[in-house]
Amino acid sequence: MNGNIYSQKNMSQEDVILLHLIKHGKISNKECNNIYGFTHLPSVIRYLRKKNIKIVNDPHYGKNRFGGNVYWVDYVLAPDKEQPTRIQNFISNFKLQYGTN
């Protein structure tokens, strides 16, 4: 695998986001759009959850640049011990496949 692991054109959006979660632990919709250009992270998260990968919402509240109230969610990959055994094995194999520690 050459270059940035996230630039592999043959990876699905789901694989890219799962790899990001494994490496960084969390991602927000804004980060996803800025880094990968994906415009609707919740649909990717929904797909991963349907595959029984436990991802939890970490809600945040703040102000936008105009002083208005805003709400956003960071999606956080649950620790290995909270994942089903099959998913723990899947994540381990995914790490091996993409060279992530």
Phi and psi restraints in degrees (value plus and minus 20) as a CYANA .aco file:
   2 ASN   PHI    -122.1   -82.1
   2 ASN   PSI     129.3   169.3
   3 GLY   PHI      51.3    91.3
   3 GLY   PSI    -180.4  -140.4
   4 ASN   PHI     -86.0   -46.0
   4 ASN   PSI     108.5   148.5
   5 ILE   PHI     -82.2   -42.2
   5 ILE   PSI     -44.1    -4.1
   6 TYR   PHI    -103.9   -63.9
   6 TYR   PSI     -28.7    11.3
   7 SER   PHI    -116.1   -76.1
   7 SER   PSI     -14.6    25.4
   8 GLN   PHI     -89.2   -49.2
   8 GLN   PSI      95.9   135.9
   9 LYS   PHI     -89.2   -49.2
   9 LYS   PSI     -40.0     0.0
  10 ASN   PHI    -108.5   -68.5
  10 ASN   PSI     -18.9    21.1
  11 MET   PHI    -106.4   -66.4
  11 MET   PSI     119.5   159.5
  12 SER   PHI     -94.7   -54.7
  12 SER   PSI     143.6   183.6
  13 GLN   PHI     -78.5   -38.5
  13 GLN   PSI     -58.5   -18.5
  14 GLU   PHI     -82.8   -42.8
  14 GLU   PSI     -62.5   -22.5
  15 ASP   PHI     -85.3   -45.3
  15 ASP   PSI     -61.9   -21.9
  16 VAL   PHI     -81.7   -41.7
  16 VAL   PSI     -65.5   -25.5
  17 ILE   PHI     -89.5   -49.5
  17 ILE   PSI     -61.0   -21.0
  18 LEU   PHI     -81.2   -41.2
  18 LEU   PSI     -63.2   -23.2
  19 LEU   PHI     -82.1   -42.1
  19 LEU   PSI     -61.1   -21.1
  20 HIS   PHI     -81.6   -41.6
  20 HIS   PSI     -66.1   -26.1
  21 LEU   PHI     -82.3   -42.3
  21 LEU   PSI     -60.0   -20.0
  22 ILE   PHI     -83.7   -43.7
  22 ILE   PSI     -63.0   -23.0
  23 LYS   PHI     -97.2   -57.2
  23 LYS   PSI     -60.9   -20.9
  24 HIS   PHI    -131.3   -91.3
  24 HIS   PSI     -34.7     5.3
  25 GLY   PHI      68.0   108.0
  25 GLY   PSI     -48.5    -8.5
  26 LYS   PHI    -174.7  -134.7
  26 LYS   PSI     144.1   184.1
  27 ILE   PHI    -179.0  -139.0
  27 ILE   PSI     125.9   165.9
  28 SER   PHI    -128.7   -88.7
  28 SER   PSI     145.8   185.8
  29 ASN   PHI     -80.9   -40.9
  29 ASN   PSI     -60.2   -20.2
  30 LYS   PHI     -84.2   -44.2
  30 LYS   PSI     -65.7   -25.7
  31 GLU   PHI     -79.2   -39.2
  31 GLU   PSI     -64.8   -24.8
  32 CYS   PHI     -78.7   -38.7
  32 CYS   PSI     -64.6   -24.6
  33 ASN   PHI     -86.7   -46.7
  33 ASN   PSI     -63.7   -23.7
  34 ASN   PHI     -86.1   -46.1
  34 ASN   PSI     -62.1   -22.1
  35 ILE   PHI    -102.3   -62.3
  35 ILE   PSI     -68.0   -28.0
  36 TYR   PHI    -129.4   -89.4
  36 TYR   PSI     -34.6     5.4
  37 GLY   PHI      60.2   100.2
  37 GLY   PSI      -9.9    30.1
  38 PHE   PHI    -100.9   -60.9
  38 PHE   PSI     111.6   151.6
  39 THR   PHI    -117.5   -77.5
  39 THR   PSI     -29.9    10.1
  40 HIS   PHI    -160.0  -120.0
  40 HIS   PSI      58.7    98.7
  41 LEU   PHI     -79.0   -39.0
  41 LEU   PSI     -57.9   -17.9
  42 PRO   PHI     -75.4   -35.4
  42 PRO   PSI     -53.2   -13.2
  43 SER   PHI     -90.0   -50.0
  43 SER   PSI     -54.0   -14.0
  44 VAL   PHI     -88.6   -48.6
  44 VAL   PSI     -63.0   -23.0
  45 ILE   PHI     -81.9   -41.9
  45 ILE   PSI     -62.0   -22.0
  46 ARG   PHI     -79.0   -39.0
  46 ARG   PSI     -63.5   -23.5
  47 TYR   PHI     -81.2   -41.2
  47 TYR   PSI     -66.5   -26.5
  48 LEU   PHI     -82.9   -42.9
  48 LEU   PSI     -59.2   -19.2
  49 ARG   PHI     -85.3   -45.3
  49 ARG   PSI     -56.1   -16.1
  50 LYS   PHI     -83.5   -43.5
  50 LYS   PSI     -44.4    -4.4
  51 LYS   PHI    -105.6   -65.6
  51 LYS   PSI     -10.0    30.0
  52 ASN   PHI      50.4    90.4
  52 ASN   PSI       2.0    42.0
  53 ILE   PHI    -105.4   -65.4
  53 ILE   PSI     102.9   142.9
  54 LYS   PHI    -101.2   -61.2
  54 LYS   PSI      96.0   136.0
  55 ILE   PHI    -148.6  -108.6
  55 ILE   PSI     106.9   146.9
  56 VAL   PHI    -127.4   -87.4
  56 VAL   PSI     134.2   174.2
  57 ASN   PHI    -109.4   -69.4
  57 ASN   PSI     114.6   154.6
  58 ASP   PHI    -138.3   -98.3
  58 ASP   PSI      76.5   116.5
  59 PRO   PHI     -95.1   -55.1
  59 PRO   PSI     127.5   167.5
  60 HIS   PHI    -155.4  -115.4
  60 HIS   PSI     128.7   168.7
  61 TYR   PHI    -146.9  -106.9
  61 TYR   PSI     123.5   163.5
  62 GLY   PHI    -185.6  -145.6
  62 GLY   PSI    -182.4  -142.4
  63 LYS   PHI    -139.6   -99.6
  63 LYS   PSI     124.9   164.9
  64 ASN   PHI    -107.0   -67.0
  64 ASN   PSI    -198.2  -158.2
  65 ARG   PHI     -87.3   -47.3
  65 ARG   PSI     -32.6     7.4
  66 PHE   PHI    -120.4   -80.4
  66 PHE   PSI     -16.5    23.5
  67 GLY   PHI      67.9   107.9
  67 GLY   PSI     -16.9    23.1
  68 GLY   PHI     -99.6   -59.6
  68 GLY   PSI     133.8   173.8
  69 ASN   PHI     -92.3   -52.3
  69 ASN   PSI     117.7   157.7
  70 VAL   PHI    -154.0  -114.0
  70 VAL   PSI     136.1   176.1
  71 TYR   PHI    -153.1  -113.1
  71 TYR   PSI     116.8   156.8
  72 TRP   PHI    -167.8  -127.8
  72 TRP   PSI     146.7   186.7
  73 VAL   PHI    -144.3  -104.3
  73 VAL   PSI     114.4   154.4
  74 ASP   PHI    -115.4   -75.4
  74 ASP   PSI     113.1   153.1
  75 TYR   PHI    -113.2   -73.2
  75 TYR   PSI     104.7   144.7
  76 VAL   PHI    -138.5   -98.5
  76 VAL   PSI     108.5   148.5
  77 LEU   PHI     -92.6   -52.6
  77 LEU   PSI     103.4   143.4
  78 ALA   PHI     -84.1   -44.1
  78 ALA   PSI     131.3   171.3
  79 PRO   PHI     -78.0   -38.0
  79 PRO   PSI     134.4   174.4
  80 ASP   PHI     -71.2   -31.2
  80 ASP   PSI     -61.8   -21.8
  81 LYS   PHI     -84.7   -44.7
  81 LYS   PSI     -40.0     0.0
  82 GLU   PHI    -111.9   -71.9
  82 GLU   PSI     -29.0    11.0
  83 GLN   PHI    -104.0   -64.0
  83 GLN   PSI     128.0   168.0
  84 PRO   PHI     -79.6   -39.6
  84 PRO   PSI     132.4   172.4
  85 THR   PHI     -74.2   -34.2
  85 THR   PSI     -62.5   -22.5
  86 ARG   PHI     -80.6   -40.6
  86 ARG   PSI     -59.2   -19.2
  87 ILE   PHI     -92.9   -52.9
  87 ILE   PSI     -56.9   -16.9
  88 GLN   PHI     -77.5   -37.5
  88 GLN   PSI     -65.4   -25.4
  89 ASN   PHI     -85.5   -45.5
  89 ASN   PSI     -61.9   -21.9
  90 PHE   PHI     -79.5   -39.5
  90 PHE   PSI     -66.6   -26.6
  91 ILE   PHI     -84.3   -44.3
  91 ILE   PSI     -60.9   -20.9
  92 SER   PHI     -80.3   -40.3
  92 SER   PSI     -64.9   -24.9
  93 ASN   PHI     -85.6   -45.6
  93 ASN   PSI     -57.7   -17.7
  94 PHE   PHI     -83.9   -43.9
  94 PHE   PSI     -61.9   -21.9
  95 LYS   PHI     -81.3   -41.3
  95 LYS   PSI     -63.6   -23.6
  96 LEU   PHI     -84.1   -44.1
  96 LEU   PSI     -63.0   -23.0
  97 GLN   PHI     -82.2   -42.2
  97 GLN   PSI     -59.3   -19.3
  98 TYR   PHI    -125.3   -85.3
  98 TYR   PSI      -9.8    30.2
  99 GLY   PHI      45.8    85.8
  99 GLY   PSI      13.0    53.0
 100 THR   PHI    -122.4   -82.4
 100 THR   PSI     116.1   156.1
